[in-house]
Structure formats: C-alpha cells, structure tokens
Amino acid sequence: MPRKLSRRFFVGTTAAATLLAACQAQEVPVPPKPSEAPKPAAASPTQAPAVPAATKPSEPVAKPGEATKPVATAATTTAARNETLIMSVSDTFNQFQDATLFNPFLRGQQRTGWHFAFEPLFFYNPYWTKDVPWPKGGPEIPWQAESYAYNADNTELTLKLRPGVTWSDGQPFSSKDVAFTLSMLRENAPDLLFSFDMKTWVKDVQTPDPQTARVVLTAPNAQFVKLYFQWYLDLGFPIVPEHVFKGQDYKTFANLDPAKGWPVTTGPWKLVSASADQKIYERRDDWWGAKTGFQRLPRMKRVVVLPRFEDAKKIQLLIGNEVDTTHVLFDTAIPPLLQRNPKVAFWTEGNKPPYGVASGAIITMGFNCAKAPFDDPEVRWAINYALDRKQVNDVVYKGSQEVSTLPFALLPTLMPYAEAAQDLLKKYPVDAPNPARTAQILEAKGWKKDTEGFWAKGGQRFPMTVLLPPGFFQDIGPIFTQQLRRAGFDASFKSPTNINDLMQQGDVDAYFRFDISVYSDPWASLDQYHSRYFKETGQPAPQPFRWRNADFDKAVEAMGRIQPTDPKFMQSYLQALEVFLKELPNLPLMRWYLDMPFNTTYWKNWPNEKNPYAGGGDWHRGAAGLLLHGVEPA
C-alpha cells in the first residue's frame, strides 16, 4: 500500500518529489487547509476554561497500559479563561503516562509540570541581551541560589543559597537539601536520572551553614554548575526536599500523595488534579518569592497542561482559542494557522520564516558504534557522504534554516569555537555530499551492489533502519532516508514508541536525536562521547553512541579541568574536535528551530526576538518557569 505524504514534501523541485515518493514510513499528519479549519471562537474572559474535546478526562495511567483513577491533590477553585493559561507540551501524544508520578529523577517522569513546579538554583538564558527588561543582570539568572565560586583548581564548588526560600509546606530550603539530593543520586547510580553523573563527579557535600553548600568533586570540573545546577533547555536538575524524600525507596518513590501534601516544591504552583488527559496547577499566593520581594506572583491563577497533539489538532485548538501555546509546528502548518487566527504570534518579528528561535539543540543522526558495520569510522563517513543537508533545508524549510557540521549548536557564545574549527572542517568536509565517495569506500571494504542497486556483502544487504522519535523529524527524516537509498543503502525509517529504551540498550542501527549544547563552550557537547559512557550492546548506557577513543578522552578531560578562559582550553578543544570529525560517531545534520505558537487572545508579553527573556519551548525546564513569570494578561 502506498504511504500518504503531506503536501509539505512536495515543495521544491520535481527531483525532490521523485526522491520522496519511495520513502517508507508511517503516515504524516496533514495540517488542515484554511477552508477546513473552524472559525475562531469568540473570546469569553469570564467563562471558566473548557477542556478541549480531545482531552475530556478519562482514566490516567501511571505506566503505559496501566489505568488508574484521576489524582486530585486539593479541591479546585474556579478560574476564568482569562486567568488560566493552557499549554500543550511534548513527550507523549494525546495522553500523559505519568499521572501518578512527580519524582523528577524517575525515568517515567515527563515534562508535564514538575519542570515549573520545582525551581532551579540558577536559570540560564543564552538569548538574553542588555535590552531585555526582565530579568535584569545577564544570561545567568540566580534563583534559589545567589552565587557560586570554584576553588583554584576547580575541585571544589561553593554555593550561596538565597535567604528566605521555603518549600510549599513551609519548611526552609537549605544546604541540607542540596547535600541530600546529591548524595541520594550518587548512592543510587545508575537507576535514577543524573545519578551516573553524580557518582562520577561528587566526592562529598559539606554544609557549614544553612545557606552554604560546598561540593567536593572527584576531579577538576569547571563545568559542574552549567551542567547540573543551571536550567537551560533540559539541562540541570532540581533539589528535592530531604524531609519528604529521606527514607523512601528512591527507585520507586512517586512523590505524589494528596493526603500528605505531596508533591512539596518551592515553586508558585500546586498540582490540584492529574489525569491522563490533563494536569491542573493552581497558583500558591504564599510563594516564597513574592513574600520576600524577590519576584512578583505570576499573573495567571491557573495553568492547565495538555498532552501533545498532531499538528491538525493543535491548529484547531489555537484557532478556537482553546489553548494558549503548544509544542512546535511543522513549517507548512504555520501559514494556514495565521490566516485563520491572526492573534497567533511566533518568535520572529512579523511572523516571518524561520518563525521560531534557533534552539541550542541540533538534529543529529547517531549509530550504535559498537555494532558492525557501524563500528567502522570509514563506513560512518560513507553514510555521511550520502547525505545532502542543503537539499533538505531547501525542500522542507525553503532555505530559511541552517545545516550543522559541528557537534554543537551555533549559539552566539559558541561562535568563536566554530570559527576556530574552519580549518578542520576543510580537512574533514562534513557537509560535502558525494555518493561516488560512498561507493569508493564501501567497494574497498568488500561491499557490492546487488541486482536492485543496494549494497550487500555475503548475501546480506547493508542493514539500515533509522529510528525517529514519534512526532519528531517526520518532515526531514524521510528525505534523509531516501538519500541513503539513492546511495545504495537499503534504508527505511520507523517511529517506535519505545525508541528511548532501544537506544539505551543499543538495539538500533541508526537514529535521529537532538543534541543539546551547553551554551558558553563546547565541552559538555563533546564530553558526552567520553568512553566513561561506553557500554556493550545490551547493557543500558547513559549515552547511546557506544564509541570510545583514548585520544579523544584525553583532550576532553583536559578541557574539563580548566576554565574556558584558559588558552589551553581552545587547544584541547581542537584536539578533541579533530578526533570527532575524523571518526564521526554522530552526524550533525540540521539546526533546530522552535516554531512555537503563542496565542495573544488572553495573554501577551510572550518571549520573542525583541524581548527574549526566555527561550522558546515551555516543555523545557530552562524556559517554562521564566515564561510563566513573564506572560501578562492581554
């Protein structure tokens, strides 16, 4: 049966359309035509928000397939539509699978509210400029903490916590909570999120007074705060209350019990209802930030979090003013939406392409580098030569976006490192499609094309199933896959719901994923390839690449021991980058833009390129809390 393709794939040349016709994948949702979309609903600021039809409460699920009754942590109060902000976030389509969880360290926890109910020690906003009216001070935004400092050799880190921070149950937030959280993670590695890292880096945590925590590291690490204590995109983790978590079974503790007042957080939001269809949070007017004068209360009284939907459903909700912001849209879905609801806005001035903010993440194609034939760096280069990044950008984005050739995003703070890499990119031309070079490499390794034009050896075709996360890369994945087929790889793609488990266990050939850059330098982007993360196939791995190189490890370790201002940092960076480019354990493909819609019917002052007080993406812990503080009534 021929697969259905949306019209987004037929933009461009006849050759591109022919190239796509043979793609093998799931059906891609088609955005509604302007004539098919419902008319915008009249704004009714005094009416309590109705739950969209697709999200009428049914039964929540604690685990996939395991139904439970809705969780209600308190009696809900009435909030008018113009007092309620409704967002559709990511992770799962149509229904949440974490309705009975509120533990940010359990692998089943999703970004459905804990990422703004908890708060960070620091936020980091790489889009910040001196013209941003709020928050003032710079891209690094102290929140639960006021400051930090390293010792001379970067083996100790001292945190100064902000006075007056309290948990939602009135207990003080203190250095004891910091020490407990780090110790809990370190002692439960690798079962909890971030626990492997804490076991790797944390030797001890000292608490000389309630507002001071001193973290003693196992080795010099000048990047520890940036990786773990500053929330940016999905980097960083929260501190949890010792008086709630202590003594629990840390590997199963759900942190959600209405009778006990759980979850206990420091943020201005209280979870009052959770089901598979929606989560409702109500503002806590006794929030410490308002009581101490640190920040004003958020302007909305209620936040409703909905699951992610297909583009067609998101557009319907935006047109009907039933949602205020959603996850990103495919580019071709945006013009019809703007025609039907002119109150929708995007990041760019005048809603011009590329619409969204350039993310700190890039789209990459990775492999199980411990599995033949992907364990051969020359074979990985043969695959890379088959890819034409510019064609994808031209066909899907009409040339409005950027290709990626380095293993980190080109944020302003990282541009000096990109400029320093230009000679290496000439030596290792990542963005230089050359199918003839693909053939040359594979033929030298004994591969021959069979009667249908696919590479084979010993009667077996080159294995190439490319995994795409459900709901992501459906616009570009088919094109890259067909480029591989045109170069002779018997490639196909699919979007399994258990892709994360497959990648963690190494049960993959190739996959698409986001790589998040740490904003100020490339160390963390490179460190994820360190051999400490290597595991044999079948063993769970913190990083999916399963690649190791001693020279690379040495250079990255040298970077981590010193501050980026040290001249030796750049030298070690270029040494590590050359090893990466020579072996290509992961293929940088495209820069990702967050084409996130903001409905201005009920709420204004959404972040944009003129006022980038937060990055796009309310599903990111580095943006959601700032966004909820910054948005104002329309």
C-alpha positions in Angstrom: 0.0 0.0 0.0 1.5 3.4 -0.9 2.1 5.6 2.0 0.4 9.0 2.2 2.6 12.1 2.1 1.6 15.6 3.2 1.9 18.5 0.9 5.0 19.7 2.8 7.0 17.1 1.0 6.1 18.3 -2.5 7.6 21.8 -2.1 10.6 22.2 -4.4 11.9 20.5 -7.5 10.5 17.6 -9.4 13.6 15.7 -8.4 12.8 16.2 -4.8 9.3 14.9 -5.2 10.6 11.8 -7.1 13.2 11.3 -4.3 10.4 11.3 -1.7 8.0 9.0 -3.5 9.7 5.8 -2.4 10.1 6.7 1.3 9.0 4.1 3.7 7.4 5.4 6.9 4.3 6.0 8.9 1.7 8.4 7.6 2.5 12.0 8.4 -0.4 14.2 9.6 -1.7 16.8 7.2 -2.3 20.3 8.5 -5.9 21.5 7.8 -6.5 23.7 4.8 -7.8 27.2 5.6 -11.2 26.2 4.3 -11.3 23.1 6.6 -10.5 24.9 9.8 -13.2 26.1 12.2 -13.7 29.8 12.7 -12.1 31.3 15.8 -14.2 31.1 18.9 -15.2 34.4 20.4 -13.1 35.3 23.5 -15.0 34.9 26.7 -12.8 36.1 29.5 -15.3 35.4 32.3 -16.0 31.8 31.3 -14.1 29.0 33.0 -11.9 27.2 30.6 -13.5 24.1 29.0 -11.3 21.1 28.4 -10.8 20.6 24.6 -12.9 17.7 23.2 -9.8 15.6 22.6 -8.8 15.8 26.3 -12.0 15.1 28.2 -10.9 13.3 31.4 -10.9 9.6 31.1 -8.5 7.4 33.1 -4.9 8.4 33.9 -2.1 6.0 33.5 0.9 5.5 35.9 2.6 3.2 33.4 1.8 2.5 29.8 -1.3 0.4 29.7 -1.9 0.6 33.5 -5.1 2.6 34.2 -5.8 4.4 37.5 -8.3 6.9 38.8 -7.6 10.6 38.5 -5.4 12.1 41.2 -6.6 15.2 42.9 -4.4 16.9 45.4 -6.9 19.5 46.5 -10.3 20.9 45.8 -10.1 23.1 42.7 -11.3 26.6 42.6 -13.0 28.4 39.7 -10.7 30.4 37.4 -11.9 32.4 34.4 -10.5 31.7 31.0 -8.5 35.0 31.1 -7.0 33.8 34.4 -6.0 30.5 33.0 -3.0 29.7 30.8 -3.4 26.4 28.8 -0.4 24.8 27.2 0.1 21.6 25.2 3.5 20.2 25.8 5.5 17.3 24.4 6.7 13.8 25.3 3.6 11.8 24.6 0.7 12.1 22.2 -2.9 12.5 23.3 -2.5 11.1 26.9 0.0 11.5 29.7 1.7 8.4 31.0 2.9 10.0 34.3 -0.3 11.0 36.0 0.7 9.3 39.3 4.4 10.5 39.3 6.0 13.7 40.4 9.6 12.5 41.0 11.9 14.3 38.6 14.5 11.5 38.9 12.4 8.5 37.9 12.7 7.6 34.2 8.9 7.5 33.7 8.6 11.2 34.7 7.7 13.5 31.9 7.8 17.3 31.4 4.2 17.8 32.4 4.6 20.3 35.2 7.4 19.3 37.6 9.6 21.4 35.4 8.0 24.6 36.6 6.6 23.5 40.0 10.2 22.8 41.1 12.7 25.6 40.7 16.4 25.7 39.9 19.4 27.1 41.7 20.0 29.1 38.6 18.4 29.7 35.2 20.5 30.3 32.1 19.1 32.2 29.1 21.6 32.2 26.2 19.2 34.6 24.2 19.4 37.3 26.9 20.5 40.8 25.8 21.1 44.0 27.7 17.7 45.3 26.3 15.7 42.6 28.0 13.6 44.4 30.6 13.2 41.4 32.9 15.1 39.7 34.4 18.0 42.1 34.7 21.6 41.1 35.2 22.7 38.9 32.4 22.2 35.4 30.9 22.9 33.7 34.2 19.9 34.2 36.5 20.3 33.3 40.2 17.1 31.8 41.6 17.2 29.6 44.7 20.9 30.4 45.0 22.6 33.8 44.9 26.1 32.9 43.7 28.7 30.2 43.3 32.5 30.0 43.2 35.1 27.4 42.4 38.5 27.0 44.1 41.7 27.5 42.3 41.9 24.0 40.7 38.2 23.6 40.1 37.9 20.6 42.5 35.5 22.4 44.9 32.4 24.4 44.4 30.8 26.7 47.0 27.1 27.6 46.6 25.5 30.5 48.4 21.7 29.9 48.8 19.2 32.7 48.8 17.8 33.5 52.2 14.0 33.1 52.6 13.4 30.3 50.2 10.9 27.8 51.6 9.2 24.7 50.5 5.5 24.7 49.8 4.8 23.1 53.2 6.6 26.0 55.0 9.9 24.2 55.7 13.0 26.1 54.9 15.0 25.3 51.8 18.6 24.8 52.9 22.0 23.4 52.1 20.9 20.2 53.8 18.5 19.7 50.9 21.3 20.2 48.4 23.6 17.7 50.2 20.8 15.2 50.5 19.8 15.4 46.8 23.4 14.9 45.5 24.0 12.0 48.0 20.8 10.3 47.1 21.7 10.4 43.4 25.2 9.3 43.9 24.2 6.4 46.0 21.5 5.2 43.6 23.5 5.1 40.4 22.7 4.3 37.7 19.0 3.8 38.4 18.0 7.5 38.8 18.3 10.2 36.3 21.6 12.1 36.7 22.8 9.5 39.2 25.6 8.2 37.0 26.9 11.8 36.7 26.8 12.4 40.5 28.6 9.1 41.2 31.2 10.2 38.6 31.8 13.7 39.9 30.7 14.1 43.6 33.0 13.1 46.4 31.4 14.9 49.3 29.0 17.7 50.1 29.7 19.9 53.1 27.1 22.2 54.8 28.9 24.7 57.1 25.7 26.7 57.5 22.1 26.6 56.1 22.9 28.9 53.2 26.2 27.4 52.2 26.8 24.1 50.4 30.4 23.1 49.4 30.6 20.4 46.8 33.8 18.5 46.8 34.5 16.9 43.3 36.3 13.7 42.5 38.3 15.5 39.8 38.5 19.1 38.4 35.3 20.0 36.7 34.9 23.7 35.8 31.5 22.9 34.1 29.7 21.3 37.0 27.3 24.3 37.7 26.5 24.7 34.0 25.6 21.1 33.5 23.6 20.4 36.7 22.6 23.5 38.6 21.7 25.9 35.8 18.5 25.1 34.0 18.8 25.6 30.3 16.7 23.7 27.8 16.5 20.3 29.5 19.9 20.5 31.3 20.0 20.6 35.0 18.0 19.0 37.8 16.1 20.3 40.9 16.9 20.0 44.5 14.3 17.9 46.4 13.2 18.2 50.0 15.1 16.0 52.4 12.2 15.9 54.8 10.0 14.3 52.2 12.4 12.1 50.3 14.5 10.8 53.1 13.8 7.1 54.0 11.8 6.5 50.8 12.5 3.8 48.3 14.3 6.2 46.0 14.0 4.0 42.9 10.2 3.8 43.1 9.0 6.8 45.2 6.4 8.6 43.2 6.3 11.8 45.3 2.6 12.2 44.8 0.2 11.7 47.8 -2.6 14.3 48.3 -3.2 13.2 51.9 0.4 14.1 52.8 0.5 17.3 50.8 2.9 15.9 48.2 4.4 17.0 45.9 6.3 19.5 48.0 8.2 22.1 45.8 9.4 25.6 46.1 7.6 26.9 43.0 4.5 29.0 43.0 2.3 26.2 41.6 0.3 23.5 43.4 -0.8 20.4 41.5 -4.6 20.1 42.1 -5.6 17.5 39.5 -3.8 15.0 37.3 -5.2 12.5 34.8 -4.1 11.0 31.5 -5.7 13.9 29.7 -4.6 17.0 31.6 -2.9 18.3 34.7 -4.1 21.4 36.5 -1.9 23.6 38.7 -3.2 26.5 40.8 -1.1 29.4 42.0 0.2 29.5 45.5 -0.2 33.0 46.8 2.1 32.2 49.7 5.0 31.5 47.4 8.4 32.5 49.0 9.4 34.6 46.0 6.5 37.0 46.5 6.7 37.1 50.3 10.4 38.0 50.2 10.0 40.5 47.3 12.3 38.5 45.1 9.7 38.3 42.3 6.0 39.1 41.8 3.4 36.4 41.7 2.7 35.0 38.2 -0.2 36.8 36.7 -2.3 33.7 35.9 -4.2 31.9 38.6 -4.2 28.5 36.9 -2.1 26.6 34.5 -3.6 23.7 32.5 -1.1 21.3 30.9 -2.3 19.2 28.0 -0.5 16.4 26.1 1.0 16.9 22.7 -1.3 16.5 19.7 -0.8 16.1 16.0 -0.4 19.4 14.1 -4.0 19.3 12.8 -5.4 19.1 16.4 -3.0 21.8 17.7 -4.1 24.1 14.9 -7.8 23.5 15.7 -7.2 24.3 19.4 -5.3 27.5 18.5 -7.9 28.7 16.1 -10.7 28.1 18.7 -8.6 29.9 21.4 -8.8 26.7 23.5 -5.1 26.7 24.0 -2.5 29.5 24.5 0.6 27.8 23.4 1.6 24.4 22.0 4.6 22.4 21.1 6.3 23.3 17.8 4.5 23.1 14.4 5.8 21.9 11.1 6.7 25.0 9.0 4.0 24.3 6.4 1.3 24.2 9.1 2.0 27.8 10.1 0.7 30.0 7.2 -2.8 28.3 7.3 -2.9 28.9 11.0 -2.0 32.6 10.7 -4.7 33.0 8.1 -7.4 31.6 10.5 -6.2 33.2 13.7 -4.2 36.5 13.3 -3.8 36.6 17.1 -1.2 33.8 17.0 2.4 35.0 17.1 5.7 33.4 16.7 9.3 34.3 17.9 10.2 36.3 14.8 9.1 39.9 14.1 6.2 39.8 11.7 5.8 36.0 11.9 8.4 35.6 9.1 10.3 32.4 8.4 12.0 30.7 10.1 9.3 31.6 12.6 11.0 30.2 15.7 14.0 30.8 17.7 17.2 28.9 16.8 17.4 26.3 19.5 20.5 25.3 21.5 20.0 21.8 20.1 20.9 20.4 16.7 19.4 17.4 14.9 21.9 14.5 14.5 22.0 11.0 13.1 23.6 8.6 15.5 24.6 4.9 15.4 25.4 2.0 17.6 29.2 2.5 17.1 29.9 -0.9 18.8 27.9 -2.8 16.2 29.2 -3.8 12.8 29.3 -2.3 10.2 28.7 1.0 12.1 31.8 0.4 14.3 34.0 1.3 11.3 34.6 5.1 11.1 35.1 4.9 7.4 31.7 3.3 6.9 30.2 6.2 9.0 31.9 8.6 6.6 30.4 6.7 3.7 27.0 7.2 5.2 27.7 10.9 5.7 28.8 11.3 2.1 25.3 10.1 1.1 23.5 12.9 2.9 22.7 16.2 1.3 21.8 18.6 4.1 21.3 21.6 1.8 18.7 19.7 -0.2 16.7 19.0 3.0 16.9 22.6 4.1 15.8 23.8 0.6 12.9 21.3 0.3 11.5 21.4 3.8 12.4 24.9 5.0 12.8 26.8 1.7 16.4 27.6 2.7 15.4 29.5 5.8 17.3 27.4 8.3 20.8 26.1 8.7 22.7 22.9 8.3 25.0 21.6 11.0 28.6 20.4 10.6 29.8 20.7 14.2 28.6 18.7 17.2 27.1 21.8 18.9 24.6 24.5 18.0 25.9 27.9 16.8 24.7 30.0 19.7 26.4 33.4 19.9 28.6 32.3 22.8 29.9 29.3 20.7 30.7 31.2 17.6 34.4 31.6 18.5 34.7 27.9 18.7 33.0 27.5 15.3 35.4 30.0 13.7 38.4 28.2 15.2 37.2 24.9 13.6 37.1 26.1 10.0 40.5 24.6 9.0 39.4 21.3 10.5 36.1 21.4 8.5 38.1 21.9 5.3 40.2 18.8 6.2 37.1 16.8 7.2 34.3 18.2 4.9 31.2 17.1 6.8 28.8 18.9 4.5 30.1 17.7 1.2 27.6 15.1 -0.3 29.5 12.8 -2.6 27.8 9.4 -3.4 30.8 8.5 -5.5 33.0 8.7 -2.4 30.4 6.5 -0.6 30.8 3.9 -3.3 34.5 4.1 -3.3 34.7 3.4 0.5 32.2 0.6 0.5 33.7 -1.2 -2.5 37.2 -1.1 -0.9 35.6 -2.9 2.1 34.1 -5.6 0.0 30.6 -4.4 -0.5 28.9 -4.7 -3.9 25.6 -3.6 -5.2 23.0 -6.3 -5.9 20.6 -6.5 -8.8 18.4 -3.9 -7.2 21.2 -1.5 -6.6 21.7 -2.0 -2.9 25.0 -2.6 -1.1 25.4 -6.2 0.0 28.1 -8.5 1.3 27.9 -12.2 1.8 24.4 -12.3 0.5 23.2 -9.7 3.2 22.3 -6.2 2.4 23.7 -3.3 4.5 21.4 -3.0 7.5 19.9 0.4 7.9 16.7 1.0 9.9 16.6 4.6 11.0 14.6 5.3 14.2 12.8 8.6 14.5 11.2 9.7 17.9 7.4 9.7 17.5 6.3 13.2 16.4 9.7 14.4 15.6 11.6 14.7 12.3 8.7 13.4 10.2 9.4 16.3 7.9 13.1 15.7 7.3 13.6 12.0 8.2 12.0 10.7 5.0 14.2 12.8 2.8 17.4 11.8 4.5 16.3 8.2 4.4 15.7 8.4 0.7 19.0 10.0 0.1 20.6 6.9 1.7 18.5 4.7 -0.5 19.7 6.6 -3.6 23.2 6.0 -2.5 22.6 2.2 -2.3 21.7 1.7 1.4 18.6 -0.4 1.9 17.3 2.2 4.3 13.9 2.6 5.9 12.6 4.5 8.9 10.1 3.9 11.7 9.0 5.7 14.9 8.7 3.1 17.7 7.2 4.4 21.0 10.0 2.6 22.9 12.8 4.3 21.0 14.4 5.6 24.2 14.7 2.0 25.5 16.0 0.7 22.2 18.7 3.4 22.2 19.6 2.9 25.8 20.1 -0.9 25.2 21.9 -0.4 21.8 19.2 -2.3 19.9 19.5 0.1 17.0 21.3 0.6 13.6 20.8 4.4 13.3 18.6 7.0 14.9 17.8 10.7 14.9 18.1 12.7 18.1 18.6 16.2 19.5 22.0 17.1 20.8 21.8 20.0 23.3 24.7 22.4 23.5 25.9 23.9 26.8 25.6 27.5 25.9 29.0 29.0 26.6 31.5 26.5 25.3 31.6 23.1 23.6 32.9 20.9 26.5 29.7 19.3 27.5 28.7 18.6 23.9 32.0 16.7 23.4 32.1 15.1 26.8 29.0 13.1 26.1 31.2 11.0 23.8 33.7 10.2 26.5 34.4 6.4 26.9 33.0 6.5 30.5 29.6 6.3 28.9 30.5 3.3 26.7 28.6 0.1 27.4 28.5 -3.1 25.4 25.3 -3.7 23.4 22.6 -5.0 25.6 23.7 -3.0 28.6 21.9 0.2 29.5 24.1 3.2 28.5 23.8 6.8 29.8 24.7 7.9 26.2 23.7 6.0 23.1 26.8 6.3 20.9 28.8 3.3 22.3 32.0 4.9 20.9 35.4 5.3 22.6 38.7 6.8 21.7 41.6 7.3 24.1 43.0 10.4 22.4 39.6 12.0 22.4 39.1 11.2 26.1 42.5 12.8 27.0 41.6 16.0 25.2 38.1 16.3 26.7 39.4 15.6 30.2 42.0 18.4 29.7 39.1 20.8 28.7 37.1 19.8 31.8 39.9 20.6 34.3 40.2 24.3 33.3 38.1 27.3 32.8 37.3 28.2 29.1 39.2 31.5 29.6 42.5 29.4 29.8 44.3 29.5 26.4 44.9 25.7 26.8 41.2 25.2 26.6 40.9 26.1 22.9 43.9 23.9 22.2 42.4 20.9 23.8 39.0 21.6 22.2 40.6 21.5 18.7 42.4 18.2 19.5 39.1 16.6 20.7 37.2 18.0 17.7 39.7 16.6 15.2 39.2 13.1 16.6 35.5 13.5 16.5 35.5 14.7 12.9 37.9 12.0 11.8 35.7 9.3 13.2 32.2 10.8 13.1 30.5 8.8 15.9 27.5 11.0 15.3 26.5 13.0 12.3 25.4 16.7 12.8 22.6 17.4 10.4 20.5 20.5 11.0 20.0 23.3 13.4 16.6 23.0 15.1 14.2 26.0 15.3 11.5 26.1 17.9 8.5 27.1 15.8 6.3 27.5 18.9 3.0 29.4 18.6 1.8 31.9 21.1 -1.9 32.9 21.2 -2.3 36.5 22.2 -6.1 36.4 22.7 -5.9 36.1 26.5 -2.1 36.5 27.2 0.6 38.9 25.9 4.3 39.5 26.6 5.3 36.2 25.2 9.0 35.9 24.6 10.2 36.9 21.1 13.3 38.2 19.3 12.6 41.7 20.6 12.2 40.6 24.2 14.0 37.2 24.6 13.5 36.9 28.4 13.1 33.1 27.9 14.0 30.7 25.2 11.1 29.1 23.3 9.8 25.8 24.5 7.6 25.7 27.5 8.3 22.0 27.8 11.9 22.9 28.7 12.7 23.3 32.3 15.0 26.2 31.3 12.1 28.2 29.9 8.8 27.2 31.4 9.2 28.9 34.8 10.5 32.1 33.3 7.7 32.1 30.7 5.0 31.7 33.4 6.5 34.7 35.3 6.8 36.9 32.2 3.4 36.4 30.5 0.8 39.1 31.3 -3.0 39.4 30.7 -3.9 40.7 27.2 
